[in-house]
Amino acid sequence: MQTLRGLDVDDERFLGPEYEAARSGPGLTFEEFRLWYPVALKISRRGPVAPDEVGEAACQRAYDAYHQSASDFY
């Protein structure tokens, strides 16, 4: 599978930690997600993240995407 991923034949790309979390289906509450998301975003970007990307509104948008996407992987 790793070899196929390397070929990128399905154009799969990293969309963000909220989608990776949805794929693994942990069932996070908003409070849990709000604590986890800024750290996950910083790790996934491997660099600085702007404050507005991890603020309350940004976390809410990311959580909404996470919550809506979770059903896509079942």
Predicted model as a PDB file, atoms N, CA, C, CB and O in Angstrom, pLDDT in the B-factor column:
MODEL        1                                                                  
ATOM      1  N   MET A   1       0.822  -1.188   0.000  1.00 50.00           N  
ATOM      2  CA  MET A   1       0.000   0.000   0.000  1.00 50.00           C  
ATOM      3  C   MET A   1       0.870   1.257   0.000  1.00 50.00           C  
ATOM      4  CB  MET A   1      -0.937  -0.005   1.204  1.00 50.00           C  
ATOM      5  O   MET A   1       0.545   2.235  -0.673  1.00 50.00           O  
ATOM      6  N   GLN A   2       1.941   1.235   0.730  1.00 55.00           N  
ATOM      7  CA  GLN A   2       2.822   2.398   0.788  1.00 55.00           C  
ATOM      8  C   GLN A   2       3.371   2.720  -0.598  1.00 55.00           C  
ATOM      9  CB  GLN A   2       3.976   2.153   1.776  1.00 55.00           C  
ATOM     10  O   GLN A   2       3.539   3.890  -0.942  1.00 55.00           O  
ATOM     11  N   THR A   3       3.653   1.686  -1.398  1.00 61.00           N  
ATOM     12  CA  THR A   3       4.158   1.911  -2.746  1.00 61.00           C  
ATOM     13  C   THR A   3       3.112   2.617  -3.593  1.00 61.00           C  
ATOM     14  CB  THR A   3       4.566   0.588  -3.398  1.00 61.00           C  
ATOM     15  O   THR A   3       3.437   3.537  -4.344  1.00 61.00           O  
ATOM     16  N   LEU A   4       1.869   2.196  -3.477  1.00 54.00           N  
ATOM     17  CA  LEU A   4       0.792   2.852  -4.219  1.00 54.00           C  
ATOM     18  C   LEU A   4       0.608   4.297  -3.776  1.00 54.00           C  
ATOM     19  CB  LEU A   4      -0.514   2.085  -4.044  1.00 54.00           C  
ATOM     20  O   LEU A   4       0.367   5.178  -4.602  1.00 54.00           O  
ATOM     21  N   ARG A   5       0.719   4.537  -2.496  1.00 55.00           N  
ATOM     22  CA  ARG A   5       0.603   5.913  -1.998  1.00 55.00           C  
ATOM     23  C   ARG A   5       1.692   6.789  -2.600  1.00 55.00           C  
ATOM     24  CB  ARG A   5       0.686   5.946  -0.456  1.00 55.00           C  
ATOM     25  O   ARG A   5       1.455   7.949  -2.936  1.00 55.00           O  
ATOM     26  N   GLY A   6       2.878   6.228  -2.733  1.00 60.00           N  
ATOM     27  CA  GLY A   6       3.982   6.979  -3.298  1.00 60.00           C  
ATOM     28  C   GLY A   6       3.738   7.385  -4.740  1.00 60.00           C  
ATOM     29  O   GLY A   6       4.234   8.417  -5.194  1.00 60.00           O  
ATOM     30  N   LEU A   7       2.980   6.580  -5.455  1.00 57.00           N  
ATOM     31  CA  LEU A   7       2.638   6.902  -6.836  1.00 57.00           C  
ATOM     32  C   LEU A   7       1.559   7.978  -6.936  1.00 57.00           C  
ATOM     33  CB  LEU A   7       2.180   5.656  -7.554  1.00 57.00           C  
ATOM     34  O   LEU A   7       1.426   8.637  -7.967  1.00 57.00           O  
ATOM     35  N   ASP A   8       0.805   8.148  -5.884  1.00 55.00           N  
ATOM     36  CA  ASP A   8      -0.262   9.152  -5.825  1.00 55.00           C  
ATOM     37  C   ASP A   8      -1.253   8.977  -6.970  1.00 55.00           C  
ATOM     38  CB  ASP A   8       0.332  10.561  -5.862  1.00 55.00           C  
ATOM     39  O   ASP A   8      -1.675   9.953  -7.591  1.00 55.00           O  
ATOM     40  N   VAL A   9      -1.624   7.720  -7.247  1.00 53.00           N  
ATOM     41  CA  VAL A   9      -2.520   7.445  -8.364  1.00 53.00           C  
ATOM     42  C   VAL A   9      -3.948   7.913  -8.108  1.00 53.00           C  
ATOM     43  CB  VAL A   9      -2.520   5.972  -8.664  1.00 53.00           C  
ATOM     44  O   VAL A   9      -4.695   8.168  -9.052  1.00 53.00           O  
ATOM     45  N   ASP A  10      -4.319   8.024  -6.881  1.00 53.00           N  
ATOM     46  CA  ASP A  10      -5.681   8.476  -6.578  1.00 53.00           C  
ATOM     47  C   ASP A  10      -5.726   9.940  -6.170  1.00 53.00           C  
ATOM     48  CB  ASP A  10      -6.279   7.625  -5.477  1.00 53.00           C  
ATOM     49  O   ASP A  10      -6.758  10.421  -5.701  1.00 53.00           O  
ATOM     50  N   ASP A  11      -4.631  10.646  -6.342  1.00 54.00           N  
ATOM     51  CA  ASP A  11      -4.534  12.067  -6.028  1.00 54.00           C  
ATOM     52  C   ASP A  11      -4.915  12.348  -4.570  1.00 54.00           C  
ATOM     53  CB  ASP A  11      -5.429  12.873  -6.969  1.00 54.00           C  
ATOM     54  O   ASP A  11      -5.452  13.408  -4.249  1.00 54.00           O  
ATOM     55  N   GLU A  12      -4.623  11.370  -3.688  1.00 57.00           N  
ATOM     56  CA  GLU A  12      -4.920  11.560  -2.270  1.00 57.00           C  
ATOM     57  C   GLU A  12      -3.878  12.488  -1.673  1.00 57.00           C  
ATOM     58  CB  GLU A  12      -4.951  10.201  -1.511  1.00 57.00           C  
ATOM     59  O   GLU A  12      -2.677  12.282  -1.844  1.00 57.00           O  
ATOM     60  N   ARG A  13      -4.334  13.487  -0.988  1.00 62.00           N  
ATOM     61  CA  ARG A  13      -3.412  14.435  -0.387  1.00 62.00           C  
ATOM     62  C   ARG A  13      -3.866  14.736   1.037  1.00 62.00           C  
ATOM     63  CB  ARG A  13      -3.325  15.735  -1.228  1.00 62.00           C  
ATOM     64  O   ARG A  13      -5.013  14.493   1.412  1.00 62.00           O  
ATOM     65  N   PHE A  14      -2.962  15.252   1.787  1.00 64.00           N  
ATOM     66  CA  PHE A  14      -3.271  15.602   3.167  1.00 64.00           C  
ATOM     67  C   PHE A  14      -4.104  16.873   3.177  1.00 64.00           C  
ATOM     68  CB  PHE A  14      -1.975  15.781   4.003  1.00 64.00           C  
ATOM     69  O   PHE A  14      -3.650  17.920   2.716  1.00 64.00           O  
ATOM     70  N   LEU A  15      -5.319  16.785   3.699  1.00 77.00           N  
ATOM     71  CA  LEU A  15      -6.227  17.935   3.734  1.00 77.00           C  
ATOM     72  C   LEU A  15      -6.142  18.705   5.037  1.00 77.00           C  
ATOM     73  CB  LEU A  15      -7.646  17.480   3.514  1.00 77.00           C  
ATOM     74  O   LEU A  15      -6.383  19.912   5.057  1.00 77.00           O  
ATOM     75  N   GLY A  16      -5.810  18.044   6.102  1.00 85.00           N  
ATOM     76  CA  GLY A  16      -5.710  18.681   7.402  1.00 85.00           C  
ATOM     77  C   GLY A  16      -5.931  17.677   8.502  1.00 85.00           C  
ATOM     78  O   GLY A  16      -6.472  16.597   8.262  1.00 85.00           O  
ATOM     79  N   PRO A  17      -5.520  18.019   9.707  1.00 89.00           N  
ATOM     80  CA  PRO A  17      -5.652  17.060  10.805  1.00 89.00           C  
ATOM     81  C   PRO A  17      -7.103  16.710  11.123  1.00 89.00           C  
ATOM     82  CB  PRO A  17      -4.989  17.608  12.042  1.00 89.00           C  
ATOM     83  O   PRO A  17      -7.381  15.617  11.617  1.00 89.00           O  
ATOM     84  N   GLU A  18      -8.030  17.629  10.844  1.00 90.00           N  
ATOM     85  CA  GLU A  18      -9.433  17.325  11.121  1.00 90.00           C  
ATOM     86  C   GLU A  18      -9.933  16.155  10.267  1.00 90.00           C  
ATOM     87  CB  GLU A  18     -10.299  18.562  10.871  1.00 90.00           C  
ATOM     88  O   GLU A  18     -10.755  15.362  10.727  1.00 90.00           O  
ATOM     89  N   TYR A  19      -9.446  16.043   9.039  1.00 86.00           N  
ATOM     90  CA  TYR A  19      -9.846  14.934   8.173  1.00 86.00           C  
ATOM     91  C   TYR A  19      -9.142  13.643   8.552  1.00 86.00           C  
ATOM     92  CB  TYR A  19      -9.559  15.270   6.721  1.00 86.00           C  
ATOM     93  O   TYR A  19      -9.713  12.559   8.433  1.00 86.00           O  
ATOM     94  N   GLU A  20      -7.910  13.758   9.004  1.00 85.00           N  
ATOM     95  CA  GLU A  20      -7.205  12.568   9.488  1.00 85.00           C  
ATOM     96  C   GLU A  20      -7.890  12.030  10.740  1.00 85.00           C  
ATOM     97  CB  GLU A  20      -5.719  12.891   9.783  1.00 85.00           C  
ATOM     98  O   GLU A  20      -8.015  10.817  10.906  1.00 85.00           O  
ATOM     99  N   ALA A  21      -8.330  12.917  11.611  1.00 87.00           N  
ATOM    100  CA  ALA A  21      -9.042  12.482  12.819  1.00 87.00           C  
ATOM    101  C   ALA A  21     -10.370  11.834  12.453  1.00 87.00           C  
ATOM    102  CB  ALA A  21      -9.277  13.673  13.772  1.00 87.00           C  
ATOM    103  O   ALA A  21     -10.762  10.835  13.056  1.00 87.00           O  
ATOM    104  N   ALA A  22     -11.061  12.396  11.472  1.00 87.00           N  
ATOM    105  CA  ALA A  22     -12.337  11.820  11.033  1.00 87.00           C  
ATOM    106  C   ALA A  22     -12.125  10.418  10.476  1.00 87.00           C  
ATOM    107  CB  ALA A  22     -13.006  12.720   9.972  1.00 87.00           C  
ATOM    108  O   ALA A  22     -12.948   9.527  10.684  1.00 87.00           O  
ATOM    109  N   ARG A  23     -11.022  10.230   9.770  1.00 84.00           N  
ATOM    110  CA  ARG A  23     -10.724   8.923   9.188  1.00 84.00           C  
ATOM    111  C   ARG A  23     -10.521   7.874  10.270  1.00 84.00           C  
ATOM    112  CB  ARG A  23      -9.485   9.004   8.301  1.00 84.00           C  
ATOM    113  O   ARG A  23     -10.923   6.723  10.098  1.00 84.00           O  
ATOM    114  N   SER A  24      -9.903   8.255  11.380  1.00 82.00           N  
ATOM    115  CA  SER A  24      -9.663   7.280  12.446  1.00 82.00           C  
ATOM    116  C   SER A  24     -10.856   7.131  13.378  1.00 82.00           C  
ATOM    117  CB  SER A  24      -8.444   7.678  13.246  1.00 82.00           C  
ATOM    118  O   SER A  24     -10.914   6.183  14.162  1.00 82.00           O  
ATOM    119  N   GLY A  25     -11.809   8.055  13.302  1.00 73.00           N  
ATOM    120  CA  GLY A  25     -13.078   7.929  14.011  1.00 73.00           C  
ATOM    121  C   GLY A  25     -13.013   7.881  15.524  1.00 73.00           C  
ATOM    122  O   GLY A  25     -13.670   7.026  16.119  1.00 73.00           O  
ATOM    123  N   PRO A  26     -12.258   8.749  16.181  1.00 72.00           N  
ATOM    124  CA  PRO A  26     -12.171   8.651  17.640  1.00 72.00           C  
ATOM    125  C   PRO A  26     -13.384   9.199  18.382  1.00 72.00           C  
ATOM    126  CB  PRO A  26     -10.958   9.369  18.108  1.00 72.00           C  
ATOM    127  O   PRO A  26     -13.520   8.939  19.577  1.00 72.00           O  
ATOM    128  N   GLY A  27     -14.271   9.947  17.726  1.00 85.00           N  
ATOM    129  CA  GLY A  27     -15.453  10.480  18.405  1.00 85.00           C  
ATOM    130  C   GLY A  27     -15.134  11.568  19.405  1.00 85.00           C  
ATOM    131  O   GLY A  27     -15.626  11.533  20.532  1.00 85.00           O  
ATOM    132  N   LEU A  28     -14.326  12.528  19.019  1.00 91.00           N  
ATOM    133  CA  LEU A  28     -13.937  13.617  19.917  1.00 91.00           C  
ATOM    134  C   LEU A  28     -15.089  14.589  20.154  1.00 91.00           C  
ATOM    135  CB  LEU A  28     -12.734  14.367  19.348  1.00 91.00           C  
ATOM    136  O   LEU A  28     -15.857  14.889  19.239  1.00 91.00           O  
ATOM    137  N   THR A  29     -15.202  15.070  21.369  1.00 93.00           N  
ATOM    138  CA  THR A  29     -16.131  16.155  21.656  1.00 93.00           C  
ATOM    139  C   THR A  29     -15.474  17.456  21.202  1.00 93.00           C  
ATOM    140  CB  THR A  29     -16.509  16.204  23.186  1.00 93.00           C  
ATOM    141  O   THR A  29     -14.280  17.473  20.900  1.00 93.00           O  
ATOM    142  N   PHE A  30     -16.238  18.536  21.151  1.00 94.00           N  
ATOM    143  CA  PHE A  30     -15.650  19.799  20.730  1.00 94.00           C  
ATOM    144  C   PHE A  30     -14.550  20.235  21.686  1.00 94.00           C  
ATOM    145  CB  PHE A  30     -16.720  20.879  20.635  1.00 94.00           C  
ATOM    146  O   PHE A  30     -13.515  20.733  21.244  1.00 94.00           O  
ATOM    147  N   GLU A  31     -14.752  20.058  22.974  1.00 95.00           N  
ATOM    148  CA  GLU A  31     -13.734  20.462  23.949  1.00 95.00           C  
ATOM    149  C   GLU A  31     -12.437  19.679  23.750  1.00 95.00           C  
ATOM    150  CB  GLU A  31     -14.255  20.261  25.381  1.00 95.00           C  
ATOM    151  O   GLU A  31     -11.350  20.252  23.818  1.00 95.00           O  
ATOM    152  N   GLU A  32     -12.547  18.379  23.507  1.00 94.00           N  
ATOM    153  CA  GLU A  32     -11.355  17.567  23.254  1.00 94.00           C  
ATOM    154  C   GLU A  32     -10.686  18.004  21.956  1.00 94.00           C  
ATOM    155  CB  GLU A  32     -11.718  16.067  23.191  1.00 94.00           C  
ATOM    156  O   GLU A  32      -9.464  18.134  21.885  1.00 94.00           O  
ATOM    157  N   PHE A  33     -11.498  18.226  20.942  1.00 94.00           N  
ATOM    158  CA  PHE A  33     -10.976  18.641  19.646  1.00 94.00           C  
ATOM    159  C   PHE A  33     -10.288  19.989  19.748  1.00 94.00           C  
ATOM    160  CB  PHE A  33     -12.095  18.699  18.610  1.00 94.00           C  
ATOM    161  O   PHE A  33      -9.218  20.179  19.169  1.00 94.00           O  
ATOM    162  N   ARG A  34     -10.870  20.914  20.462  1.00 94.00           N  
ATOM    163  CA  ARG A  34     -10.320  22.269  20.603  1.00 94.00           C  
ATOM    164  C   ARG A  34      -8.937  22.249  21.246  1.00 94.00           C  
ATOM    165  CB  ARG A  34     -11.265  23.140  21.434  1.00 94.00           C  
ATOM    166  O   ARG A  34      -8.089  23.078  20.914  1.00 94.00           O  
ATOM    167  N   LEU A  35      -8.706  21.326  22.149  1.00 94.00           N  
ATOM    168  CA  LEU A  35      -7.385  21.193  22.775  1.00 94.00           C  
ATOM    169  C   LEU A  35      -6.386  20.511  21.843  1.00 94.00           C  
ATOM    170  CB  LEU A  35      -7.495  20.404  24.083  1.00 94.00           C  
ATOM    171  O   LEU A  35      -5.206  20.861  21.819  1.00 94.00           O  
ATOM    172  N   TRP A  36      -6.861  19.556  21.093  1.00 93.00           N  
ATOM    173  CA  TRP A  36      -5.995  18.757  20.235  1.00 93.00           C  
ATOM    174  C   TRP A  36      -5.636  19.475  18.928  1.00 93.00           C  
ATOM    175  CB  TRP A  36      -6.666  17.435  19.926  1.00 93.00           C  
ATOM    176  O   TRP A  36      -4.497  19.385  18.470  1.00 93.00           O  
ATOM    177  N   TYR A  37      -6.581  20.175  18.333  1.00 92.00           N  
ATOM    178  CA  TYR A  37      -6.422  20.719  16.985  1.00 92.00           C  
ATOM    179  C   TYR A  37      -5.225  21.655  16.803  1.00 92.00           C  
ATOM    180  CB  TYR A  37      -7.656  21.447  16.611  1.00 92.00           C  
ATOM    181  O   TYR A  37      -4.476  21.460  15.846  1.00 92.00           O  
ATOM    182  N   PRO A  38      -4.998  22.649  17.652  1.00 93.00           N  
ATOM    183  CA  PRO A  38      -3.844  23.531  17.421  1.00 93.00           C  
ATOM    184  C   PRO A  38      -2.511  22.786  17.389  1.00 93.00           C  
ATOM    185  CB  PRO A  38      -3.792  24.591  18.493  1.00 93.00           C  
ATOM    186  O   PRO A  38      -1.633  23.108  16.589  1.00 93.00           O  
ATOM    187  N   VAL A  39      -2.368  21.806  18.249  1.00 91.00           N  
ATOM    188  CA  VAL A  39      -1.130  21.025  18.285  1.00 91.00           C  
ATOM    189  C   VAL A  39      -1.008  20.183  17.013  1.00 91.00           C  
ATOM    190  CB  VAL A  39      -1.089  20.116  19.544  1.00 91.00           C  
ATOM    191  O   VAL A  39       0.055  20.142  16.394  1.00 91.00           O  
ATOM    192  N   ALA A  40      -2.084  19.521  16.631  1.00 92.00           N  
ATOM    193  CA  ALA A  40      -2.065  18.685  15.428  1.00 92.00           C  
ATOM    194  C   ALA A  40      -1.793  19.520  14.181  1.00 92.00           C  
ATOM    195  CB  ALA A  40      -3.396  17.935  15.276  1.00 92.00           C  
ATOM    196  O   ALA A  40      -1.085  19.073  13.279  1.00 92.00           O  
ATOM    197  N   LEU A  41      -2.343  20.715  14.125  1.00 91.00           N  
ATOM    198  CA  LEU A  41      -2.120  21.586  12.977  1.00 91.00           C  
ATOM    199  C   LEU A  41      -0.657  22.017  12.897  1.00 91.00           C  
ATOM    200  CB  LEU A  41      -3.033  22.816  13.055  1.00 91.00           C  
ATOM    201  O   LEU A  41      -0.068  22.036  11.816  1.00 91.00           O  
ATOM    202  N   LYS A  42      -0.083  22.357  14.030  1.00 90.00           N  
ATOM    203  CA  LYS A  42       1.332  22.758  14.052  1.00 90.00           C  
ATOM    204  C   LYS A  42       2.238  21.608  13.639  1.00 90.00           C  
ATOM    205  CB  LYS A  42       1.728  23.256  15.448  1.00 90.00           C  
ATOM    206  O   LYS A  42       3.212  21.818  12.917  1.00 90.00           O  
ATOM    207  N   ILE A  43       1.933  20.409  14.083  1.00 89.00           N  
ATOM    208  CA  ILE A  43       2.731  19.242  13.712  1.00 89.00           C  
ATOM    209  C   ILE A  43       2.585  18.949  12.227  1.00 89.00           C  
ATOM    210  CB  ILE A  43       2.317  18.014  14.541  1.00 89.00           C  
ATOM    211  O   ILE A  43       3.575  18.671  11.550  1.00 89.00           O  
ATOM    212  N   SER A  44       1.368  19.008  11.716  1.00 87.00           N  
ATOM    213  CA  SER A  44       1.146  18.676  10.310  1.00 87.00           C  
ATOM    214  C   SER A  44       1.760  19.696   9.367  1.00 87.00           C  
ATOM    215  CB  SER A  44      -0.330  18.560  10.034  1.00 87.00           C  
ATOM    216  O   SER A  44       2.183  19.341   8.267  1.00 87.00           O  
ATOM    217  N   ARG A  45       1.814  20.941   9.773  1.00 83.00           N  
ATOM    218  CA  ARG A  45       2.400  21.988   8.936  1.00 83.00           C  
ATOM    219  C   ARG A  45       3.915  22.023   9.021  1.00 83.00           C  
ATOM    220  CB  ARG A  45       1.846  23.330   9.328  1.00 83.00           C  
ATOM    221  O   ARG A  45       4.583  22.534   8.121  1.00 83.00           O  
ATOM    222  N   ARG A  46       4.449  21.486  10.087  1.00 79.00           N  
ATOM    223  CA  ARG A  46       5.899  21.494  10.335  1.00 79.00           C  
ATOM    224  C   ARG A  46       6.455  22.914  10.314  1.00 79.00           C  
ATOM    225  CB  ARG A  46       6.628  20.631   9.290  1.00 79.00           C  
ATOM    226  O   ARG A  46       7.535  23.171   9.783  1.00 79.00           O  
ATOM    227  N   GLY A  47       5.707  23.806  10.891  1.00 76.00           N  
ATOM    228  CA  GLY A  47       6.154  25.188  10.927  1.00 76.00           C  
ATOM    229  C   GLY A  47       5.148  26.050  11.654  1.00 76.00           C  
ATOM    230  O   GLY A  47       4.198  25.544  12.252  1.00 76.00           O  
ATOM    231  N   PRO A  48       5.355  27.340  11.601  1.00 84.00           N  
ATOM    232  CA  PRO A  48       4.471  28.250  12.321  1.00 84.00           C  
ATOM    233  C   PRO A  48       3.042  28.249  11.774  1.00 84.00           C  
ATOM    234  CB  PRO A  48       5.031  29.648  12.267  1.00 84.00           C  
ATOM    235  O   PRO A  48       2.803  28.050  10.583  1.00 84.00           O  
ATOM    236  N   VAL A  49       2.123  28.477  12.680  1.00 86.00           N  
ATOM    237  CA  VAL A  49       0.701  28.571  12.353  1.00 86.00           C  
ATOM    238  C   VAL A  49       0.223  29.926  12.842  1.00 86.00           C  
ATOM    239  CB  VAL A  49      -0.134  27.396  13.000  1.00 86.00           C  
ATOM    240  O   VAL A  49       0.525  30.331  13.965  1.00 86.00           O  
ATOM    241  N   ALA A  50      -0.521  30.623  12.003  1.00 88.00           N  
ATOM    242  CA  ALA A  50      -1.034  31.944  12.383  1.00 88.00           C  
ATOM    243  C   ALA A  50      -2.075  31.812  13.489  1.00 88.00           C  
ATOM    244  CB  ALA A  50      -1.643  32.666  11.158  1.00 88.00           C  
ATOM    245  O   ALA A  50      -2.833  30.842  13.511  1.00 88.00           O  
ATOM    246  N   PRO A  51      -2.120  32.777  14.408  1.00 88.00           N  
ATOM    247  CA  PRO A  51      -3.082  32.714  15.506  1.00 88.00           C  
ATOM    248  C   PRO A  51      -4.537  32.570  15.047  1.00 88.00           C  
ATOM    249  CB  PRO A  51      -2.950  33.946  16.351  1.00 88.00           C  
ATOM    250  O   PRO A  51      -5.334  31.908  15.710  1.00 88.00           O  
ATOM    251  N   ASP A  52      -4.881  33.188  13.914  1.00 88.00           N  
ATOM    252  CA  ASP A  52      -6.266  33.083  13.450  1.00 88.00           C  
ATOM    253  C   ASP A  52      -6.601  31.690  12.912  1.00 88.00           C  
ATOM    254  CB  ASP A  52      -6.527  34.119  12.374  1.00 88.00           C  
ATOM    255  O   ASP A  52      -7.774  31.371  12.716  1.00 88.00           O  
ATOM    256  N   GLU A  53      -5.586  30.861  12.674  1.00 88.00           N  
ATOM    257  CA  GLU A  53      -5.815  29.497  12.210  1.00 88.00           C  
ATOM    258  C   GLU A  53      -6.141  28.543  13.352  1.00 88.00           C  
ATOM    259  CB  GLU A  53      -4.604  28.996  11.461  1.00 88.00           C  
ATOM    260  O   GLU A  53      -6.622  27.434  13.117  1.00 88.00           O  
ATOM    261  N   VAL A  54      -5.887  28.962  14.572  1.00 88.00           N  
ATOM    262  CA  VAL A  54      -6.151  28.099  15.720  1.00 88.00           C  
ATOM    263  C   VAL A  54      -7.052  28.782  16.752  1.00 88.00           C  
ATOM    264  CB  VAL A  54      -4.837  27.684  16.372  1.00 88.00           C  
ATOM    265  O   VAL A  54      -7.187  28.298  17.875  1.00 88.00           O  
ATOM    266  N   GLY A  55      -7.656  29.885  16.379  1.00 92.00           N  
ATOM    267  CA  GLY A  55      -8.579  30.587  17.266  1.00 92.00           C  
ATOM    268  C   GLY A  55      -9.884  29.825  17.418  1.00 92.00           C  
ATOM    269  O   GLY A  55     -10.077  28.779  16.799  1.00 92.00           O  
ATOM    270  N   GLU A  56     -10.764  30.345  18.230  1.00 93.00           N  
ATOM    271  CA  GLU A  56     -12.042  29.689  18.525  1.00 93.00           C  
ATOM    272  C   GLU A  56     -12.857  29.443  17.255  1.00 93.00           C  
ATOM    273  CB  GLU A  56     -12.855  30.536  19.508  1.00 93.00           C  
ATOM    274  O   GLU A  56     -13.396  28.352  17.069  1.00 93.00           O  
ATOM    275  N   ALA A  57     -12.952  30.445  16.382  1.00 94.00           N  
ATOM    276  CA  ALA A  57     -13.751  30.305  15.156  1.00 94.00           C  
ATOM    277  C   ALA A  57     -13.130  29.264  14.221  1.00 94.00           C  
ATOM    278  CB  ALA A  57     -13.873  31.667  14.431  1.00 94.00           C  
ATOM    279  O   ALA A  57     -13.846  28.461  13.622  1.00 94.00           O  
ATOM    280  N   ALA A  58     -11.799  29.279  14.096  1.00 93.00           N  
ATOM    281  CA  ALA A  58     -11.116  28.312  13.233  1.00 93.00           C  
ATOM    282  C   ALA A  58     -11.284  26.895  13.771  1.00 93.00           C  
ATOM    283  CB  ALA A  58      -9.622  28.658  13.110  1.00 93.00           C  
ATOM    284  O   ALA A  58     -11.480  25.956  12.999  1.00 93.00           O  
ATOM    285  N   CYS A  59     -11.209  26.737  15.086  1.00 94.00           N  
ATOM    286  CA  CYS A  59     -11.413  25.418  15.692  1.00 94.00           C  
ATOM    287  C   CYS A  59     -12.839  24.940  15.463  1.00 94.00           C  
ATOM    288  CB  CYS A  59     -11.104  25.459  17.199  1.00 94.00           C  
ATOM    289  O   CYS A  59     -13.063  23.755  15.217  1.00 94.00           O  
ATOM    290  N   GLN A  60     -13.797  25.843  15.542  1.00 96.00           N  
ATOM    291  CA  GLN A  60     -15.195  25.468  15.315  1.00 96.00           C  
ATOM    292  C   GLN A  60     -15.397  25.026  13.862  1.00 96.00           C  
ATOM    293  CB  GLN A  60     -16.140  26.651  15.656  1.00 96.00           C  
ATOM    294  O   GLN A  60     -16.080  24.033  13.613  1.00 96.00           O  
ATOM    295  N   ARG A  61     -14.820  25.742  12.913  1.00 94.00           N  
ATOM    296  CA  ARG A  61     -14.932  25.351  11.496  1.00 94.00           C  
ATOM    297  C   ARG A  61     -14.275  23.990  11.257  1.00 94.00           C  
ATOM    298  CB  ARG A  61     -14.282  26.422  10.582  1.00 94.00           C  
ATOM    299  O   ARG A  61     -14.826  23.143  10.554  1.00 94.00           O  
ATOM    300  N   ALA A  62     -13.103  23.789  11.843  1.00 94.00           N  
ATOM    301  CA  ALA A  62     -12.399  22.520  11.685  1.00 94.00           C  
ATOM    302  C   ALA A  62     -13.181  21.384  12.341  1.00 94.00           C  
ATOM    303  CB  ALA A  62     -10.986  22.611  12.285  1.00 94.00           C  
ATOM    304  O   ALA A  62     -13.239  20.276  11.807  1.00 94.00           O  
ATOM    305  N   TYR A  63     -13.779  21.657  13.494  1.00 94.00           N  
ATOM    306  CA  TYR A  63     -14.576  20.633  14.169  1.00 94.00           C  
ATOM    307  C   TYR A  63     -15.808  20.275  13.337  1.00 94.00           C  
ATOM    308  CB  TYR A  63     -14.999  21.117  15.571  1.00 94.00           C  
ATOM    309  O   TYR A  63     -16.182  19.106  13.240  1.00 94.00           O  
ATOM    310  N   ASP A  64     -16.421  21.269  12.751  1.00 93.00           N  
ATOM    311  CA  ASP A  64     -17.578  21.002  11.894  1.00 93.00           C  
ATOM    312  C   ASP A  64     -17.180  20.113  10.718  1.00 93.00           C  
ATOM    313  CB  ASP A  64     -18.189  22.322  11.381  1.00 93.00           C  
ATOM    314  O   ASP A  64     -17.901  19.178  10.370  1.00 93.00           O  
ATOM    315  N   ALA A  65     -16.029  20.406  10.108  1.00 91.00           N  
ATOM    316  CA  ALA A  65     -15.537  19.582   9.001  1.00 91.00           C  
ATOM    317  C   ALA A  65     -15.235  18.168   9.490  1.00 91.00           C  
ATOM    318  CB  ALA A  65     -14.275  20.213   8.368  1.00 91.00           C  
ATOM    319  O   ALA A  65     -15.556  17.189   8.817  1.00 91.00           O  
ATOM    320  N   TYR A  66     -14.615  18.068  10.663  1.00 91.00           N  
ATOM    321  CA  TYR A  66     -14.310  16.767  11.269  1.00 91.00           C  
ATOM    322  C   TYR A  66     -15.598  15.985  11.507  1.00 91.00           C  
ATOM    323  CB  TYR A  66     -13.536  16.948  12.600  1.00 91.00           C  
ATOM    324  O   TYR A  66     -15.701  14.814  11.143  1.00 91.00           O  
ATOM    325  N   HIS A  67     -16.554  16.627  12.107  1.00 88.00           N  
ATOM    326  CA  HIS A  67     -17.811  15.975  12.467  1.00 88.00           C  
ATOM    327  C   HIS A  67     -18.573  15.522  11.215  1.00 88.00           C  
ATOM    328  CB  HIS A  67     -18.684  16.927  13.305  1.00 88.00           C  
ATOM    329  O   HIS A  67     -19.105  14.412  11.181  1.00 88.00           O  
ATOM    330  N   GLN A  68     -18.625  16.362  10.206  1.00 87.00           N  
ATOM    331  CA  GLN A  68     -19.329  16.020   8.971  1.00 87.00           C  
ATOM    332  C   GLN A  68     -18.587  14.944   8.183  1.00 87.00           C  
ATOM    333  CB  GLN A  68     -19.512  17.265   8.107  1.00 87.00           C  
ATOM    334  O   GLN A  68     -19.218  14.100   7.546  1.00 87.00           O  
ATOM    335  N   SER A  69     -17.276  14.964   8.218  1.00 84.00           N  
ATOM    336  CA  SER A  69     -16.483  14.006   7.459  1.00 84.00           C  
ATOM    337  C   SER A  69     -16.409  12.638   8.121  1.00 84.00           C  
ATOM    338  CB  SER A  69     -15.098  14.540   7.262  1.00 84.00           C  
ATOM    339  O   SER A  69     -16.133  11.643   7.451  1.00 84.00           O  
ATOM    340  N   ALA A  70     -16.648  12.576   9.401  1.00 78.00           N  
ATOM    341  CA  ALA A  70     -16.522  11.306  10.117  1.00 78.00           C  
ATOM    342  C   ALA A  70     -17.404  10.224   9.512  1.00 78.00           C  
ATOM    343  CB  ALA A  70     -16.872  11.493  11.584  1.00 78.00           C  
ATOM    344  O   ALA A  70     -17.008   9.060   9.463  1.00 78.00           O  
ATOM    345  N   SER A  71     -18.582  10.588   9.056  1.00 73.00           N  
ATOM    346  CA  SER A  71     -19.488   9.599   8.487  1.00 73.00           C  
ATOM    347  C   SER A  71     -19.017   9.105   7.121  1.00 73.00           C  
ATOM    348  CB  SER A  71     -20.881  10.182   8.369  1.00 73.00           C  
ATOM    349  O   SER A  71     -19.447   8.044   6.669  1.00 73.00           O  
ATOM    350  N   ASP A  72     -18.146   9.856   6.462  1.00 63.00           N  
ATOM    351  CA  ASP A  72     -17.631   9.436   5.145  1.00 63.00           C  
ATOM    352  C   ASP A  72     -16.775   8.193   5.220  1.00 63.00           C  
ATOM    353  CB  ASP A  72     -16.830  10.549   4.520  1.00 63.00           C  
ATOM    354  O   ASP A  72     -16.601   7.501   4.217  1.00 63.00           O  
ATOM    355  N   PHE A  73     -16.239   7.898   6.387  1.00 55.00           N  
ATOM    356  CA  PHE A  73     -15.297   6.797   6.511  1.00 55.00           C  
ATOM    357  C   PHE A  73     -15.907   5.550   7.133  1.00 55.00           C  
ATOM    358  CB  PHE A  73     -14.123   7.233   7.321  1.00 55.00           C  
ATOM    359  O   PHE A  73     -15.190   4.586   7.401  1.00 55.00           O  
ATOM    360  N   TYR A  74     -17.210   5.547   7.367  1.00 52.00           N  
ATOM    361  CA  TYR A  74     -17.863   4.371   7.939  1.00 52.00           C  
ATOM    362  C   TYR A  74     -18.432   3.494   6.861  1.00 52.00           C  
ATOM    363  CB  TYR A  74     -18.958   4.777   8.905  1.00 52.00           C  
ATOM    364  O   TYR A  74     -19.021   2.454   7.157  1.00 52.00           O  
TER     365      TYR A  74                                                      
ENDMDL                                                                          
END                                                                             
